[in-house]
Structure formats: C-alpha cells, structure tokens
Amino acid sequence: MTPLVQTFVSHFGEMGSRWGINRTVGQIYALLFVSEDQLHADDIGEKLGISRSNVSIGLKELQSWGLVRLSRIPGDRREYFTSLGDVWEIFRVVAAERRRREVAPTLSVLRESLMANASHPEDKFAQERMREMHELVDLANNWFDDLQRLSPESMAQLMKMGSKVQKLLSAKDRLFAAKDGKAPKQTPEE
C-alpha cells in the first residue's frame, strides 16, 4: 500500500472501533473502498498483514451490513470483493443498517414500556420521560424514511442549506403569527 492509502486504512480502522465495529473490519472496508480493483481474501490479508481467518470474519461482517459486493472471475475459484461505489449509497446502507440494529429495537422497548401499567408514581414519571423519548426517536425515524426517498442531489442540497432552514422556519412563524395577530416567537439567533 502507498503511504496515502496506509494512512487512510489505519485511520478508518481506528475510527471503526469508535463507531462500534471491529478495527480490522474498518481496515478491510477502507482498503476495499480505495482499491480500484476487486480483491480476494488473500490479497486483503497480505496488504493488511492480518490472518486469512480475520479477513474472512471481517468480510462476513461487511456482507451482513450490505457494504461489500462479492463476485467471481470465470476460471478462478476465489471470491472477489469490492465496496459499494457510490458514497451516497454507502451512507444510505450504513444509516439503514444502524436504524435496523439500534433504532428499531429502542422504539420497540419504548413502546412496550409505554403500554405497561404504571401504578407507582416513580413509574409514571419514568413513563412520561420515555414517552418524550419515544416521540423524538419516532419523529427522527420517520424523517429518516423521508430522507431515504430523496435523490443524492436533493440530500446534498438539503445538507447544504444548514442554518438557512432555521431562518426559513422563523420567517414562517413570524408570518403566521402576524396573520393570527400574535407576537412571533423569538429564536436564539434573533
């Protein structure tokens, strides 16, 4: 690997452990992401200096996330791997998988907790806090559905809007407050 690729792969491995994936899995993914050609497990192990079994485990993890593609070359018994090519598709796959693994189970536990009988005052307080959390997580989850339907161009445009969205919402609030004869709400920027 070139020094540039080595730096990226090493960094991605370190970041992977902070994102909740194994360091080796992060390195394998980074290598596949920056490799122009598809690689087989022996190539990956050699380039990263890791065992064939670690490569195999890492590739299975990446396949379970839907982040790598497997292919075969006629006449060659080995399996070859590439990462998803489009960074927006990678973003969508990672976000959807994190949602499936983390958000969906949390919403499920919150829903069950909210349906439980809260006879004790402590439980009633806890349930109210859980209701607030459920509303926020559910709102974010539904917003994510909307984001998943956007084209990459629209998603980039939305992201670039940044604080302009807050200004637009403040202008809408002022307009409707004036229409209804109410004083507009003040936002922190105003």
N, C-alpha and C positions, 0 to 999 in steps of 0.2 A: 504494500500500500504506500502511496505517496504520503509525505508529511501532512498535506492538507486533508486527505481522506482519513488518515490515522487520528488527527485531532478531532475531526467531526465524529468519527466512530467512538472514540474514547469518551468524548463529552456526552454523546447520546446515551451511552451505557450508564454513565453516572446519573444523568437526568432520568433515565428509565427507572432506576431504583427509587427516585423521589416521586415518580408518577405511579408507583405501585407495581412495576413489572421488574423482573429479574434483570440484573445488569447485562448478562450475556444475551438475553432476548433483545434488549435495547441495541446492543452492538451488532447483532445479526441483522436486525431491521435496518439500522443505519447503513451497514455495508451494502445490503441489497438496494436500498434507496439511492445510493450514489453510484452504483455499478451500472455501467452501460449495458453489459451483457448479463444474461441469466447465469446463475451459479448453482453448482451442485453442492451437496453437503461437504464433500471432501475439500472443495475449493474454499468454502466458508471456514471450515476448521483450520485449514492451513493459513489462510490470511489473518485469522483472529488468534491463532495459537491456542485453540480450545479442542477438547476431545470430540470425537465423532458422536458420542452419546449426548454430550451437551448441545451440540448442534441440532441433533435430532429432536431433543426435548424443546429447544428454543423454536425450531421451525413448527412443531406441533402447536405450541402456544400461539405463534403468529397466525397459523392457519385457523385456530379457533376464534381469533379476533377478526378473521377475514382480511388480513393485511398483506398477505402474500399470495401469489399465484404459482401453482405447480404446473409444470409442463414436461413433456418428454421429447427427446430427439430420436427420430427413427434410427434403429440400429444401436442405440445406446440404452442400456438398462437403467441408468441412473435417472433420478428425478431432479429437475432443474427448477430453480425458484427465482422469482422477481417480485419486487414490491409493486403496489398499485402505482400507476404512473402519475395520475393527476393529484396534486396536493389537496384540492377541494374534496375529491373522493376519499382521500385518506382522512381528512378532517371529519367528513360525514360518517365514515365507518367507525372511527375511534369514538366519536360522540355517541353514536347509536349503541355501540357495544358498552360503553360506560353507563349509558342510560339503562340498558338491559341488566347489567350486573349490579348497579348501585342505586339508581333512582327508583326503578320499579319495585325492588324489594322494600325500600324505605317507604314508598307510598302504600304498599300492602300492609306493612306493620302499623303505619299511622291509621289507615282505615280500620283495621281490626281494633286498635286501641280506642278509636273514637266510637265504635259500636259497643264497646264493653260497658257494663253497668258501673257508673262512678258514684258509689254511695258514700264514700268517705270524702270529707272536704279536701283533703290532700289530693285525692284522685281527680276531683272536679277541677281544681286548679291546674293539675298536670294535663288533664284532657283539654282544657282551654288552650294551653300553650301548644299542645300537639295539634289542635285544630288550626291555629295560626300557622304552624309549620307546614301542615298538610296543604293549606290554601296557597302558600308561597311555592312549595315544591310542585304542586299540581299546575299552578299557573306557569311556572318555568317549563314544566314538562309539555304543556300544551303549546307554549311559544316555540319550543324546540320542534314540535310537529310542523309548525308553520315555516320555520327556518329550513327544515329538510326539504320542503317543496320548492324553495327558491333556487333559481339558477345560480351558478357560481358568480356570475356577473352581478346579479341582484344582491347576493350576500355580501360581496365585496363593497358594493355601493352603500349598503346599509351600515357596514362596519366603518366606512369612511365618514359617514355622517356624524358619528360620535356625539358630541355635546349639542350639535345642531338639533337633534331630536328633542332634547330638553327644552330648547328655545322654542321650537315649534309647539310643543305641548303647553308651555307657558303662554304663548300667544293665543292658543285655542282657549285656555282657561280665562284669559282676560276678555276675549271676545264674547264668550258665553256668559261671563259674569256681568259684563256691560249690558248685554241683551236682556238678562234677567233682573237688572238693576241691583246687583250685589257687588260688594267690594271684591276685587280679584285677590286670590291667594298670592302671598309673596313666596318666591322661591329663594334659595340661598344665593343665587347669582344676582338677584335683583337688588 
